Amino acid sequence: MHIHLPRQWPSRLQLIILPLALLQLHSLISAEEPLGTPEKLTSQNPCTSKQTCHECIQTPTCAWCSEPGERMSQKRCFQPNQVTKQCAAEYIFNPDNEYTVKMAKSLMKATERHEAVQISPQRVHLKLRIHESYSLFMQYAQAEDYPIDLYYLMDLSKSMEDDKEKLSDLGNSLAHTMQSITSNFRLGFGSFVDKVVMPYVSTVPKKLKEPCDGCEAPYGFRNHMELTANTSLFSTEVREAAVSGNLDAPEGGFDAIMQAVVCKEQIGWRDKARRLLVFSTDAGFHYAGDGKLGGIVKPNDGNCHLDESGIYTHSTLQDYPSISQLNAKVKANSINVIFAVTAEQINIYDHLKDHIEGASSGQLSADSANVVELVQEQYDKISSSVEIKDNATGGVKVTYYSNCLESGPMKQTSKCDGLKVGTVVNFTAKIEVTKCSEKREEWKQTFQIYPVGINESLIVDLDMHCDCPCENPGNEGFKENAPECSDHGTYMCGVCSCDELRFGRQCECGAPGEGGASIAASGGCRPDNTTDLECSGRGTCVCGECECNKRDNPDEEIYGAFCECDNFSCDRHNGELCSGIDHGKCSCGVCDCAAGWTGNACECRSSNETCITPPGVGGPGAVGEVCSGKGECECGACKCFEEEEGRYSGRFCEKCPTCPGRCAEFKDCVQCQVYKTGKLTEEECAANCTFVPTVWDVVEADENKDEYLCPYYDEDDCRFAYVYAYDEKGQVYVRAQEERECPPKVFILGIVLGLIGAIVLIGLLFLLLWKLLTTIHDRREFAKFEKERQMAKWDTGENPIYKQATSTFKNPTYAGK
């Protein structure tokens, strides 16, 4: 299938370019666009400055005309719309993008005769112009019963001994679970410890044989069992694998991953299978640069180094691989790495998986009892998601769009989740060439668009349109020493590339003694020696005289001895040159205004009629004055003054927002006439007020009628408002609000009495609370006293300080005789 693509724009044919000055003067005259080219000339037409065919076709929307003859000498690179009638069709080179499908097998599951197909198409060919994108449609679907290769890579240091025993017990369960997903399942097993050098492993002879009790000699990586459909061997291999030991905490897991990935034949990876590498450990990892601690400075080469017994032979000869090396190898071999690690290490491996394409991580229990559930869970996550990537070079940009499983328009994304077996997902890859390499061999590239972790891809053979056939020897449009170039240059694509000492469109100009005019005559194309820019950057110097460029629009002209003048670069007003043909015309970049108009763009009237204050605007004295006497007329509009009483504004400077106005003058009359309030009595109101306001429910100032709003508050704190303005005769009129807006009445006495009552009530409450607390305290103290009194049981006979009372009797009549 071969398709010529239509352009993404309505028409690639739009404007005629400015003429090209293809002069090859080397150091004397630059072939590039002059720095002084006016921006107006290049911003409107991107083809203007392109002087060669390859520059032209590397610009979107541009085409090249190689027709011989003088009539196309300045119209080579153009946007081909109306210009096509000025260039014969057979001389126009305007290559289209081309798309060819080379292989497009339908999506299918694996059978005895056919392998599964999960991405379609499989190979296409594109021819693209620079900066012109093409949207490539592709489909992906996970095939039913797709083969699975699972290689279990385990840390067999001493701390993982219980995990090894549990894995050997669960080996059959793991195989049974995976076989329930696909009937085409193979299982393998490998282990690792660390490099057998100090300071990773003790090199004491005794420790090299038995680094710990019941341990075997340490090693870097060992392939115990290659991938096989006989899954019953897995439990036996795991059980018979002996643990070993090392000194430091991190392990040599990166060495093991690298060998397990790149040793395709030894491990037994199949081309058409989902490849899973389960990495199980309870420790961290060494990475590139750590090998220097053991005297190993040779970088990891990323190659397979397994001997016949499956031992990694270069463990002590080269450094650990880097994370970027692992990512490159994992990506190149389409392997999904599953990090099954313990809780202490899950955080670091969560970060690591983000730097390895297609990797995932899960938390392993302390003895690996949940390994079967973990592997199944991670596989479900991997298989239910698809992420599209590519290996295109920097000069090719690929952007992906998909609506995944949703309906509606596609959005920019390269990843879809929630997929099931057989679910078809549509992707659109927008491919764009951003630049042409300086190396011609890089104009043809082949890159892959692939689902992460799947060894299938869409191969894109890309050809870039970076030059024109007529610029290459052997083409009929390429002539060396051509008569069209005065026999002093190469004729390519309708223009001359002159020899070193010749210049001019036909190489007719040259240095003294070479024929033609002198090269010094080019000075006649510059107004003076202060500039190197010839012909003002808008013409071609032909043997000392300027030939000004022609414009696409026949009404536009560049002229002057040095192409310094034009009739289209004048100031514009409202998008029109010199405000339109009725106001003026453009002459050598300056507007020549018609009678009655002035200004840079002839946008201003020369009279001040539009500034005269009409009746009904401003005060009575302002009618008929220029800008109400408060400003001056500039370009038909008033420019208001700023005086001591304020700054004036408005179309006719009739407004003074910072001036007091006449609001205060009308206030008392409005109050007495409308609201019967204010300082004027009824008699004074009738005698002094010369106007009668009209009453409205709501008053608002109408800015179109130049009305002034006057809001006030009276002695009752009520708000009232009115507006005043002038009618067509210059008489003042007033519109007042019918009802004042008064605040609700406040009963001060009630508030005061309520406040006093609240204070008394709060005081009584505090007093009652104090009485209650003291009563409770007294009763507790009395109860405590009574309790202590009842517990006191004194025996007077046993009291050590008790003395018996004595009685003394004396006979008053007894005299001692």
C-alpha positions in Angstrom: 0.0 0.0 0.0 1.5 3.4 -1.1 -0.1 6.6 0.0 0.6 10.3 -0.8 -0.4 12.3 2.2 -2.4 15.5 2.0 -1.2 18.5 3.9 -2.5 19.2 7.4 -3.2 22.9 6.4 -6.0 24.1 4.1 -3.5 24.9 1.3 0.2 25.0 1.2 -0.1 27.6 -1.5 -0.4 31.1 0.1 2.0 33.9 -0.8 4.7 34.8 -3.3 8.1 35.0 -1.7 10.4 37.9 -1.8 13.1 37.6 -4.5 16.2 35.6 -3.7 19.7 37.0 -4.0 21.8 33.9 -4.7 25.2 35.4 -4.8 28.1 33.3 -3.8 30.7 35.9 -2.8 32.1 33.9 0.1 33.7 36.3 2.5 32.8 39.4 0.5 29.0 38.8 0.2 27.1 36.5 2.5 24.7 34.0 1.1 22.6 34.1 4.2 19.7 36.4 4.9 20.9 39.9 5.8 20.6 40.9 9.4 18.9 44.1 8.5 16.0 42.5 6.6 12.8 44.2 7.9 10.9 41.9 10.2 7.7 42.7 8.3 9.0 41.1 5.2 10.0 37.8 6.8 7.2 37.3 9.4 4.5 37.2 6.8 6.1 34.7 4.5 8.5 32.0 6.0 9.8 31.2 2.5 11.2 34.7 1.9 14.8 34.2 3.2 15.3 30.7 1.8 18.0 31.0 -1.0 18.6 27.4 -1.9 16.3 24.5 -2.8 17.2 22.4 0.3 16.6 25.4 2.6 13.3 25.9 0.9 11.9 22.4 1.2 13.0 22.2 4.8 10.5 25.0 5.6 6.9 23.9 5.9 4.5 25.2 3.3 7.3 26.2 0.9 8.0 24.9 -2.6 10.9 25.6 -5.0 10.7 26.6 -8.7 13.7 25.6 -10.8 12.3 27.0 -14.1 15.1 28.7 -16.1 14.8 32.3 -17.2 14.8 35.8 -15.8 11.1 35.9 -14.9 11.6 33.4 -12.0 14.9 34.8 -10.8 13.4 36.3 -7.7 10.5 33.9 -7.1 12.2 30.6 -6.5 11.0 29.7 -3.0 7.4 30.4 -2.5 4.1 29.3 -0.9 2.5 27.9 -4.0 -1.0 29.4 -4.4 -1.4 31.9 -7.2 2.3 31.7 -8.0 1.9 28.3 -9.6 0.6 30.0 -12.8 3.9 31.9 -12.9 6.0 28.7 -12.6 5.5 25.7 -14.9 4.2 22.7 -13.0 7.1 20.5 -14.2 9.6 22.8 -12.6 8.0 22.9 -9.1 9.5 20.7 -6.4 7.1 20.3 -3.5 7.5 16.8 -2.1 4.7 15.3 -0.2 4.9 13.0 2.8 4.6 9.4 1.8 3.5 6.4 3.9 3.9 2.8 2.8 2.9 -0.3 4.8 5.4 -3.1 4.4 4.0 -5.6 6.9 0.6 -5.6 8.7 -0.4 -8.9 10.2 -3.7 -8.9 12.0 -3.7 -9.3 15.8 -4.0 -12.9 16.8 -3.2 -15.4 19.5 -0.5 -18.1 19.2 -1.4 -21.4 17.4 0.6 -24.4 16.4 1.3 -22.8 13.0 1.5 -19.1 13.9 3.1 -17.1 16.6 1.1 -14.6 18.5 0.8 -11.1 17.1 0.2 -8.3 19.7 1.0 -5.2 17.7 -0.1 -4.1 14.2 1.2 -3.0 11.8 4.7 -4.5 12.1 6.7 -2.4 9.6 6.1 0.8 7.7 8.0 3.2 5.5 7.8 7.0 5.8 9.1 9.9 3.8 8.7 13.1 5.7 9.6 16.7 5.2 11.1 18.7 8.1 8.6 20.0 10.7 5.7 18.3 8.9 4.2 15.6 11.2 2.4 12.5 10.3 0.0 10.6 12.5 0.6 6.8 12.4 -2.2 4.6 13.5 -1.3 1.4 15.4 -3.1 -1.3 17.6 -2.1 -3.4 20.6 -3.8 -6.3 22.2 -2.5 -8.9 24.8 -2.8 -12.3 23.1 -4.6 -15.1 24.8 -2.4 -17.8 26.3 0.8 -15.8 25.5 4.0 -17.7 26.5 5.7 -16.7 29.8 9.3 -17.1 30.8 9.9 -16.6 34.6 13.5 -16.6 35.9 13.7 -16.5 39.7 16.9 -14.8 40.8 17.5 -15.2 44.5 19.9 -13.8 47.1 21.5 -16.9 48.8 23.4 -15.1 51.6 23.0 -16.6 55.1 20.1 -14.2 56.0 18.0 -15.7 53.2 18.2 -19.3 54.4 14.6 -19.5 55.7 13.4 -17.8 52.5 15.1 -20.5 50.4 13.4 -23.3 52.3 10.0 -21.6 52.0 10.6 -21.1 48.2 11.5 -24.8 47.7 8.2 -25.7 49.4 6.2 -23.2 47.3 7.9 -24.0 44.0 5.2 -26.3 42.7 2.5 -23.8 43.8 4.3 -21.0 41.9 4.5 -23.2 38.8 0.8 -24.2 39.1 -0.3 -20.6 39.5 1.6 -19.4 36.4 0.4 -22.4 34.4 -3.2 -21.3 35.2 -2.4 -18.0 33.4 -0.8 -19.6 30.4 -0.3 -23.2 29.3 3.0 -22.2 27.7 5.1 -21.5 30.8 8.7 -22.0 31.6 10.6 -21.6 34.9 14.3 -21.0 35.7 16.4 -20.4 38.8 19.6 -18.6 39.6 21.3 -17.2 42.7 23.9 -14.7 43.8 26.0 -13.6 46.7 28.8 -11.0 46.0 32.3 -10.5 44.5 34.8 -12.8 46.1 37.3 -10.1 47.1 37.8 -7.9 50.1 36.0 -6.0 51.6 32.9 -7.8 50.3 33.9 -11.3 51.2 36.4 -12.5 53.7 39.5 -13.9 51.8 40.8 -15.9 54.7 41.4 -19.4 53.3 39.1 -21.0 55.9 36.4 -18.4 55.2 36.7 -18.9 51.4 35.7 -22.5 51.9 33.1 -22.0 54.6 32.2 -18.4 55.3 29.6 -19.4 57.9 28.2 -22.5 59.6 26.6 -24.8 57.0 27.6 -22.4 54.1 29.3 -23.2 50.9 32.0 -21.1 49.2 30.9 -17.6 48.1 30.4 -16.7 44.4 29.1 -13.9 42.3 26.3 -15.4 40.3 25.2 -18.9 39.4 22.7 -20.2 36.9 21.2 -23.3 38.6 18.4 -24.1 36.2 17.8 -22.6 32.8 14.3 -21.9 31.7 12.4 -25.2 31.2 8.9 -26.4 30.9 9.7 -29.1 33.5 8.8 -26.9 36.4 9.0 -29.8 38.9 12.8 -29.4 38.9 12.5 -25.9 40.4 11.8 -27.1 44.0 14.6 -29.6 43.8 17.1 -27.0 42.5 16.1 -24.5 45.2 16.4 -27.1 47.9 19.8 -28.3 46.9 21.2 -24.8 46.4 23.4 -24.0 49.5 23.5 -20.6 51.1 26.8 -18.7 51.4 28.0 -15.6 53.3 29.7 -12.2 52.8 30.9 -9.3 55.0 29.1 -6.2 54.0 25.4 -5.5 53.9 24.9 -4.8 50.2 25.0 -7.7 47.8 26.2 -8.2 44.2 22.7 -8.3 42.8 23.4 -6.0 39.8 26.1 -8.5 38.5 23.5 -11.2 38.7 20.7 -9.2 36.9 23.1 -8.2 34.1 24.1 -11.8 33.5 20.6 -13.1 33.7 19.5 -10.5 31.2 22.2 -10.7 28.6 23.0 -14.5 28.7 20.0 -15.2 26.4 21.1 -18.6 25.3 22.3 -19.9 28.7 19.2 -18.7 30.5 16.9 -19.8 27.7 14.9 -16.7 27.0 12.5 -17.1 24.1 11.9 -14.4 21.4 8.1 -14.5 21.5 7.3 -14.7 25.2 6.6 -12.4 28.2 9.9 -12.4 30.0 9.8 -12.0 33.8 12.9 -11.7 36.1 11.9 -12.0 39.8 14.7 -10.5 41.9 14.5 -11.6 45.6 16.6 -10.2 48.4 16.6 -8.7 51.8 19.6 -6.4 51.3 20.7 -3.4 49.2 23.0 -3.5 46.2 26.4 -2.5 45.0 26.6 -0.4 41.8 29.1 1.0 39.4 32.2 2.5 41.2 31.9 0.3 44.3 34.3 -2.2 42.7 37.2 0.2 43.3 37.0 -0.7 47.0 38.2 -4.2 46.0 40.7 -3.0 43.5 38.4 -3.6 40.5 38.5 -0.6 38.1 37.5 -2.2 34.8 34.0 -1.1 33.9 31.3 -3.6 33.3 31.2 -4.5 29.6 27.5 -5.6 29.6 28.4 -9.0 28.0 27.6 -12.6 29.0 30.4 -14.3 31.0 29.0 -17.7 32.2 31.0 -20.9 32.1 29.7 -24.3 31.3 28.6 -24.8 34.9 26.7 -21.5 35.0 29.2 -19.5 37.1 29.9 -15.8 36.4 33.6 -15.8 35.5 34.2 -12.1 35.5 32.9 -11.3 38.9 36.4 -10.3 40.2 37.6 -8.9 36.9 35.1 -6.1 36.2 33.1 -3.6 38.2 29.4 -3.8 39.0 27.1 -2.4 36.2 25.4 1.0 36.6 21.7 1.5 36.8 21.7 3.1 33.3 23.5 0.0 31.9 20.9 -2.3 33.5 18.1 -0.2 32.1 19.6 -0.3 28.6 20.0 -4.1 28.7 16.6 -4.7 30.2 15.0 -2.4 27.5 16.9 -4.0 24.7 15.9 -7.6 25.8 12.3 -6.7 26.7 12.4 -8.1 30.2 10.1 -7.1 33.1 12.1 -7.1 36.3 10.1 -7.7 39.5 11.9 -6.6 42.7 10.5 -8.9 45.5 12.2 -7.5 48.6 11.6 -7.3 52.3 10.0 -4.4 54.2 13.4 -2.9 55.2 14.4 -2.6 51.6 11.2 -1.8 49.8 11.7 2.0 49.8 15.0 1.9 47.9 13.7 -0.6 45.4 10.6 1.5 44.8 13.0 4.3 43.7 15.1 1.9 41.7 12.2 0.6 39.6 11.5 4.1 38.4 14.8 4.1 36.6 14.5 0.7 34.9 12.0 0.4 32.1 9.1 -2.0 32.8 10.3 -2.8 36.4 8.0 -3.1 39.4 8.4 -3.9 43.1 6.5 -5.7 45.8 7.0 -6.4 49.5 8.2 -9.9 50.4 7.4 -11.4 53.8 10.2 -12.2 56.2 10.4 -15.9 55.1 9.1 -15.4 51.5 5.8 -17.1 52.3 3.9 -14.7 50.1 6.1 -15.1 47.0 3.4 -16.8 44.9 0.8 -14.1 45.6 3.4 -11.4 45.0 4.5 -12.8 41.6 0.9 -13.2 40.5 -0.1 -9.7 41.7 2.9 -8.1 39.9 2.2 -10.1 36.8 -1.4 -8.9 36.8 -0.2 -5.3 37.1 2.3 -5.8 34.2 -0.1 -7.6 31.9 -3.1 -5.2 32.6 -1.0 -2.2 31.5 0.7 -1.2 28.3 3.2 1.6 27.7 4.4 2.6 24.3 7.9 3.8 23.8 10.4 4.2 21.0 14.2 4.4 20.3 14.0 7.3 17.8 17.0 9.6 17.6 17.1 13.2 18.8 16.2 14.6 15.3 12.9 12.6 15.3 10.1 13.5 17.8 7.3 11.0 18.5 4.2 11.9 20.5 1.6 9.3 21.4 -2.2 9.7 21.7 -4.9 7.2 22.8 -8.3 7.1 24.4 -7.4 3.7 26.0 -10.6 2.0 27.0 -12.7 5.2 27.1 -14.9 6.6 24.4 -14.4 10.0 22.9 -11.4 11.9 21.4 -7.8 10.8 21.9 -5.7 12.5 24.5 -1.9 12.7 24.7 -0.7 9.6 26.6 1.5 6.6 26.0 0.2 4.4 28.7 -3.1 2.6 29.2 -4.2 0.6 32.3 -7.0 -1.8 33.2 -6.5 -4.0 30.1 -7.7 -7.6 29.8 -6.7 -10.4 27.5 -7.9 -9.7 24.0 -8.6 -6.0 24.7 -7.6 -3.9 21.6 -6.1 -0.5 22.3 -5.7 2.1 19.6 -2.7 4.4 19.6 -1.7 7.2 17.3 2.0 8.0 17.0 2.6 11.6 15.7 6.0 11.5 14.0 7.9 14.7 13.2 11.4 15.3 11.9 12.7 18.3 13.8 16.0 18.8 12.0 18.2 17.4 9.2 21.6 16.0 10.4 24.8 17.3 8.8 25.6 13.7 8.0 23.8 12.7 4.9 23.8 9.0 5.9 21.6 9.9 8.9 18.8 11.1 6.6 17.7 7.5 6.4 16.9 6.0 9.8 15.1 2.9 11.2 13.6 3.0 14.7 11.2 0.9 16.7 7.9 1.7 18.4 7.3 -1.0 21.0 5.2 -1.9 24.1 7.4 -2.0 27.2 8.3 -5.6 28.2 7.0 -7.2 24.9 9.5 -8.4 22.3 7.4 -7.1 19.5 7.6 -3.7 17.8 6.5 -1.6 14.9 9.6 -0.9 12.8 9.6 2.5 11.1 11.9 3.0 8.1 12.2 6.8 7.8 13.5 8.8 4.9 13.9 12.6 5.4 13.3 15.1 2.6 16.4 17.2 3.3 17.6 18.2 -0.2 16.4 18.5 -3.8 17.4 16.0 -6.6 18.6 18.9 -8.7 21.3 19.8 -6.2 23.0 16.4 -6.8 25.4 15.6 -9.6 23.8 13.4 -12.3 20.5 15.2 -12.2 19.4 17.1 -15.3 19.0 20.2 -13.2 22.7 20.1 -12.1 25.3 21.5 -14.5 28.9 22.4 -13.8 30.5 25.3 -15.7 27.2 25.9 -17.2 26.6 28.5 -19.9 23.6 29.8 -17.9 26.2 30.8 -15.3 28.6 32.5 -17.8 30.7 29.3 -17.7 31.9 30.3 -14.2 29.6 28.5 -11.9 27.4 25.5 -11.3 23.8 25.6 -12.3 21.6 24.0 -9.7 17.8 24.0 -9.5 17.5 27.1 -11.7 20.1 29.2 -9.9 23.9 29.7 -10.2 26.5 28.9 -7.6 29.4 31.0 -8.8 33.1 30.4 -8.6 35.1 32.2 -5.9 35.9 35.3 -8.0 32.6 35.7 -9.7 29.2 36.8 -8.5 25.8 37.9 -9.9 22.7 36.0 -10.8 24.5 34.6 -13.9 28.0 35.0 -12.5 28.4 37.9 -14.8 30.3 40.1 -12.3 33.9 39.4 -11.3 37.2 40.8 -10.0 39.4 42.9 -12.2 40.9 40.9 -15.0 38.2 38.2 -14.7 35.7 39.8 -17.0 32.5 41.6 -16.1 32.2 44.5 -13.8 34.6 44.9 -10.9 33.8 43.5 -7.6 34.5 46.9 -6.1 31.4 48.1 -7.9 29.4 46.4 -5.2 30.1 49.5 -3.1 27.6 51.3 -5.3 24.9 49.3 -3.6 25.5 50.9 -0.2 24.7 54.4 0.7 27.9 54.9 2.6 30.8 52.9 4.2 29.0 52.8 7.6 27.1 49.7 6.6 27.9 46.4 5.0 24.2 45.8 4.1 23.7 46.1 0.4 20.5 47.3 -1.1 19.0 47.8 2.4 18.7 44.0 2.6 15.7 44.2 0.2 17.3 43.8 -3.2 20.1 42.3 -5.2 23.4 44.0 -6.1 24.0 43.3 -9.7 27.3 44.7 -10.8 27.1 47.8 -8.6 23.4 48.6 -9.0 20.5 47.5 -6.9 17.7 45.5 -8.3 14.9 45.8 -5.7 12.9 42.8 -4.7 9.4 42.4 -6.1 6.5 42.0 -3.7 3.8 39.3 -3.9 1.1 42.1 -3.9 1.5 44.0 -7.2 0.3 47.2 -5.4 3.3 47.0 -3.1 6.6 48.3 -4.3 10.2 48.6 -3.1 12.2 51.4 -4.8 15.0 53.8 -4.4 18.7 53.8 -5.4 19.4 51.5 -2.5 15.9 49.9 -2.2 15.5 52.1 0.9 11.9 53.2 0.1 8.6 51.3 -0.1 4.9 52.1 -0.1 3.8 49.5 2.4 5.8 50.0 5.7 4.1 53.2 6.9 2.1 53.4 10.2 -1.3 51.8 10.3 -4.5 52.8 12.1 -7.3 50.2 12.7 -5.3 47.8 10.5 -5.3 50.2 7.5 -2.2 51.7 5.9 -2.2 55.4 6.6 -5.8 55.0 7.9 -7.0 54.1 4.4 -6.8 55.6 0.9 -9.2 58.4 1.8 -6.8 59.6 4.6 -3.4 59.4 2.9 -0.9 57.3 1.1 2.4 55.7 1.9 5.5 57.3 0.4 9.0 56.0 1.2 7.9 54.7 4.6 6.0 58.0 5.6 2.3 58.7 5.4 1.5 61.6 3.0 -1.9 62.8 4.5 -4.8 64.1 2.5 -6.4 67.5 3.1 -8.2 67.6 6.5 -6.1 64.8 8.1 -2.9 64.7 10.1 -0.9 62.4 12.3 1.7 59.6 11.8 -1.0 57.4 10.3 -3.2 60.3 9.0 -5.7 59.2 11.7 -6.3 62.7 13.1 -8.6 65.4 11.7 -6.8 68.7 11.3 -9.9 70.7 12.6 -11.2 70.8 16.2 -15.0 70.3 15.3 -15.2 67.0 17.2 -13.9 68.8 20.4 -16.6 71.5 20.6 -18.8 70.9 23.7 -22.4 70.3 22.5 -25.6 71.5 24.4 -26.6 69.4 27.3 -23.0 68.5 28.2 -21.2 70.2 31.1 -22.4 73.5 32.6 -24.3 76.2 30.6 -21.1 78.2 30.1 -19.3 75.2 28.6 -21.5 74.9 25.5 -19.7 75.8 22.3 -16.3 75.9 23.9 -13.4 73.6 22.9 -13.2 70.8 25.4 -15.5 72.8 27.8 -12.6 75.2 28.3 -10.8 72.6 30.4 -8.6 71.0 27.8 -7.1 71.2 24.3 -8.0 69.4 21.1 -5.4 66.9 19.9 -6.1 64.6 16.9 -9.8 65.3 17.1 -10.0 64.3 20.8 -9.9 66.3 24.0 -6.8 66.2 26.2 -8.0 67.5 29.6 -6.0 69.8 31.9 -5.1 69.0 35.5 -5.7 72.1 37.6 -5.6 73.0 41.3 -9.3 72.0 41.8 -8.8 68.6 40.2 -8.2 66.7 37.0 -10.9 66.9 34.4 -12.1 64.0 32.3 -14.9 63.0 29.9 -15.1 63.2 26.2 -15.3 67.0 26.4 -13.4 67.4 29.7 -16.8 68.2 31.3 -16.2 66.0 34.3 -14.1 66.7 37.4 -14.3 63.7 39.8 -12.0 65.4 42.3 -13.8 68.7 42.2 -16.6 69.4 44.7 -19.3 70.0 42.0 -22.8 71.4 42.8 -23.9 68.6 45.1 -23.6 70.7 48.2 -25.4 73.6 46.5 -28.5 71.5 45.9 -28.5 69.6 49.2 -30.6 71.9 51.4 -33.2 72.4 48.8 -33.6 68.7 48.1 -34.0 68.0 51.9 -36.6 70.6 52.5 -38.6 70.0 49.3 -38.6 66.2 49.3 -38.1 65.1 52.9 -39.2 68.2 54.9 -35.9 68.1 56.8 -32.8 70.1 56.9 -31.9 73.6 58.1 -34.2 75.5 55.7 -37.7 76.4 56.9 -40.7 76.0 54.6 -40.6 79.8 53.8 -36.8 79.8 53.3 -37.2 76.8 51.0 -39.8 78.5 48.8 -37.8 81.7 48.6 -34.3 80.3 47.9 -34.8 77.1 45.8 -35.2 77.8 42.1 -35.8 74.2 41.0 -38.3 71.5 41.8 -36.8 68.0 41.9 -38.6 65.0 40.4 -39.1 62.0 42.8 -38.0 58.5 41.8 -38.1 55.3 43.8 -34.4 54.6 43.0 -32.0 57.1 41.5 -28.9 56.2 39.6 -26.6 58.4 37.5 -26.8 57.9 33.7 -23.2 58.3 32.4 -24.5 58.8 28.9 -26.3 61.9 30.0 -23.4 63.1 32.1 -25.4 63.0 35.3 -23.8 63.4 38.7 -24.8 61.3 41.7 -25.0 63.0 45.1 -25.4 60.7 48.2 -25.6 62.2 51.7 -26.6 61.4 55.3 -28.8 63.8 57.3 -29.0 64.6 61.0 -31.1 61.5 61.6 -28.3 59.4 60.1 -30.6 58.6 57.2 -29.2 58.2 53.7 -30.7 60.1 50.8 -29.5 60.6 47.2 -30.2 62.6 44.2 -28.7 63.2 40.7 -28.4 66.5 38.8 -27.5 67.2 35.2 -28.1 69.7 32.4 -30.7 69.5 29.7 -30.3 70.5 26.0 -30.9 74.1 26.9 -28.3 74.1 29.6 -30.8 74.2 32.4 -30.2 72.1 35.5 -32.6 69.3 36.5 -32.6 67.2 39.7 -34.0 63.7 40.4 -34.3 62.7 44.1 -34.9 59.4 45.8 -38.4 59.2 47.2 -37.7 57.6 50.6 -34.7 58.0 52.9 -32.8 54.9 54.0 -32.8 55.2 57.8 -31.2 52.7 60.2 -33.5 50.8 62.6 -34.2 52.5 65.9 -32.1 51.4 68.9 -33.6 51.3 72.4 -30.7 52.5 74.5 -32.5 52.4 77.9 -33.5 48.8 77.3 -29.9 47.8 76.4 -28.6 49.6 79.5 -31.2 48.0 81.9 -30.6 44.6 80.3 -26.8 45.0 80.7 -27.2 45.9 84.4 -29.6 43.0 85.0 -27.1 40.6 83.3 -24.3 41.8 85.5 -26.4 41.4 88.7 -27.6 37.9 87.6 -24.0 36.8 86.9 -22.9 38.1 90.3 -25.7 36.1 92.1 -24.7 33.0 90.1 -21.1 33.4 91.2 -22.2 33.9 94.8 -24.4 30.8 94.8 -21.6 28.8 93.3 -19.2 30.0 96.0 -21.8 29.1 98.7 -22.3 25.7 97.2 -18.6 24.9 97.0 -17.9 26.1 100.6 -20.9 24.0 101.9 -19.6 20.9 100.2 -16.1 21.5 101.5 -17.4 22.0 105.1 -19.5 18.8 105.0 -16.6 16.8 103.8 -14.3 18.1 106.6 -17.0 17.4 109.2 -17.5 13.8 107.9 -13.8 13.2 108.0 -13.7 14.5 111.6 -16.6 12.2 112.7 -14.9 9.2 111.1 -11.6 9.8 112.9 -13.4 10.4 116.2 -15.3 7.1 116.0 -12.1 5.2 115.2 -10.4 6.5 118.5 -10.8 3.8 121.3 -8.6 4.8 124.3 -8.3 2.4 127.4 -7.6 4.5 130.5 -5.9 1.6 132.3 -3.3 1.3 129.7 -2.6 5.0 129.3 1.0 5.4 130.4 0.4 9.0 131.6 -2.8 8.2 133.5 -2.7 8.6 137.3 -5.4 7.5 139.8 -7.0 10.4 141.6 -6.3 10.5 145.5 -8.5 11.9 148.2 -7.2 13.6 151.4 -9.4 14.0 154.5 -8.4 16.3 157.3 -10.2 16.6 160.7 -10.5 20.3 161.4 -10.6 19.6 165.1 -7.5 17.5 165.2 -4.5 19.4 166.6 -1.9 16.8 166.2 -2.0 15.7 169.7 
